[in-house]
Amino acid sequence: MQHDRNGNLEFKNNKIVSSLSFALGSYQSAPKWLISIMIEMIVIGMVK
């Protein structure tokens, strides 16, 4: 994993956190398959 002085890693974590809070926030109105896709994309993003 490559990151420039921890900055990129922090940015990635912030993206994951905001994606999670967005998913939680729109959970009530969003269909289940959309949530599943979002979670899958977040997991894939964490692995990369």
C-alpha positions, 0 to 999 in steps of 0.5 A, a space after each residue: 500500500 502506497 501513501 504520501 506521508 499518511 495523507 492519502 491514507 487519511 483521505 481514504 479513511 475519511 471517504 470510507 467514513 463519509 460513505 458509511 454515514 451517507 449509507 446509514 443516513 439514506 438507509 430508510 429511503 434507499 432500497 436494499 440492493 442499493 445499500 448492498 452495492 454501496 457496502 460492496 464498493 466500500 469493502 472493495 475500496 478498503 481492500 485496494 
